[in-house]
């Protein structure tokens, strides 16, 4: 039972702190200055060949 108590205390304190810091880092990374064009390009990539077919020789990625 001593190992369980140690792991429970570890998960309640340090692992929780690590996950919160990781989450905040991910949010800061996504909202960093200059990332808007990258996100817009990723969001609109599925519509690139909507008006005309892709040129022959390019394979479709599924």
MMTF fields as JSON, N, C-alpha, C and O atoms, coordinates in Angstrom:
{
  "mmtfVersion": "1.0.0",
  "mmtfProducer": "UNKNOWN",
  "numBonds": 247,
  "numAtoms": 248,
  "numGroups": 62,
  "numChains": 1,
  "numModels": 1,
  "chainsPerModel": [1],
  "groupsPerChain": [62],
  "chainIdList": ["A"],
  "bondAtomList": [4, 2, 8, 6, 12, 10, 16, 14, 20, 18, 24, 22, 28, 26, 32, 30, 36, 34, 40, 38, 44, 42, 48, 46, 52, 50, 56, 54, 60, 58, 64, 62, 68, 66, 72, 70, 76, 74, 80, 78, 84, 82, 88, 86, 92, 90, 96, 94, 100, 98, 104, 102, 108, 106, 112, 110, 116, 114, 120, 118, 124, 122, 128, 126, 132, 130, 136, 134, 140, 138, 144, 142, 148, 146, 152, 150, 156, 154, 160, 158, 164, 162, 168, 166, 172, 170, 176, 174, 180, 178, 184, 182, 188, 186, 192, 190, 196, 194, 200, 198, 204, 202, 208, 206, 212, 210, 216, 214, 220, 218, 224, 222, 228, 226, 232, 230, 236, 234, 240, 238, 244, 242],
  "bondOrderList": [1, 1, 1, 1, 1, 1, 1, 1, 1, 1, 1, 1, 1, 1, 1, 1, 1, 1, 1, 1, 1, 1, 1, 1, 1, 1, 1, 1, 1, 1, 1, 1, 1, 1, 1, 1, 1, 1, 1, 1, 1, 1, 1, 1, 1, 1, 1, 1, 1, 1, 1, 1, 1, 1, 1, 1, 1, 1, 1, 1, 1],
  "groupList": [{"groupName": "UNK", "atomNameList": ["N", "CA", "C", "O"], "elementList": ["N", "C", "C", "O"], "formalChargeList": [0, 0, 0, 0], "bondAtomList": [1, 0, 2, 1, 3, 2], "bondOrderList": [1, 1, 2], "singleLetterCode": "X", "chemCompType": "L-PEPTIDE LINKING"}],
  "groupTypeList": [0, 0, 0, 0, 0, 0, 0, 0, 0, 0, 0, 0, 0, 0, 0, 0, 0, 0, 0, 0, 0, 0, 0, 0, 0, 0, 0, 0, 0, 0, 0, 0, 0, 0, 0, 0, 0, 0, 0, 0, 0, 0, 0, 0, 0, 0, 0, 0, 0, 0, 0, 0, 0, 0, 0, 0, 0, 0, 0, 0, 0, 0],
  "groupIdList": [1, 2, 3, 4, 5, 6, 7, 8, 9, 10, 11, 12, 13, 14, 15, 16, 17, 18, 19, 20, 21, 22, 23, 24, 25, 26, 27, 28, 29, 30, 31, 32, 33, 34, 35, 36, 37, 38, 39, 40, 41, 42, 43, 44, 45, 46, 47, 48, 49, 50, 51, 52, 53, 54, 55, 56, 57, 58, 59, 60, 61, 62],
  "secStructList": [7, 2, 2, 2, 2, 2, 2, 2, 2, 2, 0, 0, 0, 0, 0, 2, 2, 2, 2, 2, 2, 2, 2, 2, 2, 2, 2, 2, 2, 2, 6, 7, 6, 6, 7, 2, 2, 2, 2, 2, 2, 2, 2, 2, 4, 4, 4, 6, 6, 1, 1, 1, 7, 7, 7, 6, 6, 7, 7, 7, 7, 7],
  "xCoordList": [0.812, 0.0, 0.859, 0.401, 2.1, 2.988, 3.308, 3.393, 3.485, 3.772, 2.561, 2.719, 1.376, 0.162, 0.056, -0.269, 0.326, 0.253, 1.276, 0.976, 2.478, 3.51, 3.08, 3.179, 2.602, 2.183, 0.98, 0.88, 0.069, -1.1, -0.68, -1.194, 0.246, 0.731, 1.499, 1.37, 2.284, 3.024, 2.065, 2.258, 1.033, 0.062, -0.732, -1.08, -1.024, -1.799, -0.997, -1.585, 0.314, 1.09, 1.93, 1.597, 3.005, 3.962, 3.452, 3.701, 2.762, 2.248, 1.157, 1.086, 0.32, -0.708, -0.061, -0.491, 0.961, 1.667, 2.301, 2.237, 2.906, 3.528, 2.496, 2.745, 1.357, 0.317, -0.278, -0.583, -0.445, -0.956, 0.047, -0.344, 1.334, 2.356, 2.425, 2.625, 2.261, 2.231, 1.038, 1.173, -0.124, -1.322, -1.137, -1.487, -0.592, -0.357, 0.656, 0.499, 1.692, 2.668, 2.045, 2.383, 1.141, 0.469, -0.411, -0.477, -1.079, -1.917, -1.049, -1.378, 0.058, 0.958, 1.544, 1.681, 1.893, 2.432, 1.402, 1.751, 0.16, -0.874, -1.195, -1.53, -1.104, -1.459, -0.249, -0.367, 0.911, 2.111, 1.971, 1.266, 2.647, 2.58, 3.171, 4.19, 2.528, 3.026, 2.517, 2.866, 1.708, 1.236, -0.073, -0.506, -0.701, -1.985, -1.904, -2.772, -0.894, -0.829, -0.666, -1.215, 0.067, 0.235, -1.083, -1.416, -1.826, -3.113, -4.121, -4.89, -4.121, -5.047, -4.718, -5.622, -3.429, -3.027, -3.459, -3.943, -3.289, -3.697, -5.215, -5.707, -5.953, -7.41, -7.968, -8.984, -7.31, -7.826, -7.203, -7.522, -6.335, -5.628, -6.571, -6.267, -7.695, -8.598, -9.357, -9.967, -9.331, -10.06, -9.149, -9.6, -7.897, -6.947, -7.331, -7.133, -7.862, -8.196, -9.701, -10.197, -10.413, -11.864, -12.373, -13.348, -11.765, -12.265, -11.81, -12.506, -10.646, -10.163, -9.445, -8.925, -9.409, -8.747, -7.245, -6.651, -6.667, -5.222, -4.543, -5.09, -3.361, -2.662, -2.335, -2.149, -2.271, -1.968, -0.546, 0.347, -0.359, 0.946, 1.003, 1.854, 0.107, 0.039, -0.922, -2.043, -0.467, -1.321, -2.206, -1.822, -3.385, -4.303, -3.927, -3.689, -3.869, -3.544, -4.844, -5.67, -5.015, -6.24, -5.94, -6.85],
  "yCoordList": [-1.192, 0.0, 1.262, 2.332, 1.13, 2.287, 2.79, 3.997, 1.861, 2.251, 2.96, 3.932, 2.481, 3.125, 4.554, 5.462, 4.76, 6.1, 7.032, 8.192, 6.52, 7.328, 7.712, 8.876, 6.734, 7.02, 7.943, 8.794, 7.796, 8.673, 10.104, 11.04, 10.278, 11.614, 12.215, 13.407, 11.407, 11.871, 12.334, 13.395, 11.538, 11.892, 13.128, 13.928, 13.298, 14.452, 15.744, 16.825, 15.663, 16.891, 17.12, 17.985, 16.369, 16.655, 16.304, 17.05, 15.217, 14.848, 15.836, 16.223, 16.234, 17.234, 18.551, 19.173, 18.978, 20.208, 20.092, 21.037, 18.958, 18.745, 18.798, 19.403, 18.178, 18.192, 19.582, 19.965, 20.33, 21.704, 22.56, 23.332, 22.433, 23.192, 22.79, 23.643, 21.503, 21.047, 21.652, 22.097, 21.672, 22.238, 23.725, 24.204, 24.453, 25.887, 26.104, 27.021, 25.268, 25.364, 25.101, 25.772, 24.134, 23.842, 25.01, 25.329, 25.639, 26.803, 27.957, 28.605, 28.217, 29.294, 28.999, 29.907, 27.732, 27.364, 27.603, 28.093, 27.266, 27.439, 28.909, 29.284, 29.743, 31.154, 32.068, 33.282, 31.501, 32.328, 33.259, 32.946, 34.406, 35.349, 34.716, 34.028, 34.955, 34.442, 33.069, 32.567, 32.44, 31.099, 31.101, 30.054, 32.252, 32.32, 31.813, 31.042, 32.211, 31.672, 30.15, 29.495, 29.599, 28.141, 27.44, 26.429, 27.977, 27.371, 27.535, 26.616, 28.689, 28.907, 27.972, 27.425, 27.785, 26.874, 25.444, 24.735, 25.025, 23.676, 23.517, 22.467, 24.55, 24.467, 24.446, 23.802, 25.143, 25.248, 24.229, 24.235, 23.367, 22.438, 21.444, 20.961, 21.134, 20.161, 20.759, 20.019, 22.085, 22.737, 23.163, 23.881, 22.748, 23.252, 22.881, 23.687, 21.708, 21.256, 21.192, 20.322, 22.096, 22.051, 22.538, 21.978, 23.548, 24.124, 23.337, 23.307, 22.701, 21.89, 20.678, 20.735, 19.6, 18.406, 18.624, 19.498, 17.827, 17.87, 17.414, 16.576, 17.946, 17.515, 16.03, 15.445, 15.446, 14.023, 13.787, 14.609, 12.672, 12.363, 12.572, 11.993, 13.393, 13.576, 12.539, 12.381, 11.851, 10.837, 11.476, 12.436, 10.922, 11.383, 10.748, 9.542, 11.535, 11.025, 10.847, 11.757, 9.677, 9.429, 9.287, 9.074],
  "zCoordList": [0.0, 0.0, 0.0, -0.4, 0.448, 0.487, -0.924, -1.153, -1.865, -3.24, -3.855, -4.593, -3.557, -4.057, -3.549, -4.314, -2.274, -1.702, -2.354, -2.633, -2.592, -3.244, -4.656, -5.043, -5.426, -6.799, -6.829, -7.713, -5.886, -5.82, -5.527, -6.139, -4.598, -4.263, -5.444, -5.724, -6.126, -7.296, -8.388, -8.982, -8.65, -9.687, -9.304, -10.172, -8.031, -7.588, -7.618, -7.653, -7.605, -7.53, -8.782, -9.593, -8.955, -10.014, -11.403, -12.349, -11.547, -12.869, -13.295, -14.462, -12.356, -12.664, -13.08, -14.051, -12.358, -12.709, -14.091, -14.878, -14.395, -15.701, -16.822, -17.864, -16.619, -17.652, -17.847, -18.976, -16.786, -16.902, -17.667, -18.542, -17.35, -18.068, -19.543, -20.407, -19.832, -21.221, -21.959, -23.099, -21.316, -21.936, -22.214, -23.293, -21.252, -21.449, -22.572, -23.378, -22.628, -23.709, -25.072, -26.046, -25.151, -26.422, -26.861, -28.048, -25.916, -26.239, -26.725, -27.719, -26.03, -26.444, -27.822, -28.642, -28.084, -29.389, -30.496, -31.57, -30.244, -31.271, -31.512, -32.636, -30.494, -30.598, -30.759, -30.592, -31.079, -31.209, -32.408, -33.366, -32.351, -33.482, -34.742, -34.686, -35.853, -37.123, -37.496, -38.565, -36.664, -36.991, -37.768, -38.251, -37.894, -38.595, -40.034, -40.443, -40.826, -42.199, -42.243, -43.129, -41.316, -41.287, -40.975, -41.593, -40.018, -39.668, -40.805, -41.088, -41.453, -42.565, -43.723, -44.354, -44.007, -45.079, -44.766, -45.648, -43.535, -43.147, -43.232, -43.645, -42.844, -42.857, -44.282, -44.542, -45.194, -46.561, -47.518, -48.707, -47.031, -47.919, -48.598, -49.688, -47.981, -48.602, -49.787, -50.559, -49.944, -51.028, -52.176, -53.069, -52.182, -53.18, -54.605, -55.514, -54.828, -56.183, -56.39, -57.104, -55.776, -55.868, -57.223, -57.725, -57.837, -59.082, -60.309, -61.324, -60.217, -61.339, -60.768, -59.653, -61.506, -60.988, -60.823, -61.453, -59.982, -59.799, -61.081, -61.798, -61.387, -62.604, -62.559, -61.492, -63.728, -63.8, -63.297, -63.504, -62.646, -62.098, -60.604, -59.929, -60.074, -58.616, -58.053, -58.535, -57.044, -56.43, -55.371, -54.703, -55.239, -54.222, -52.901, -52.841, -51.848, -50.515, -49.753, -49.689, -49.18, -48.42, -46.969, -46.168]
}
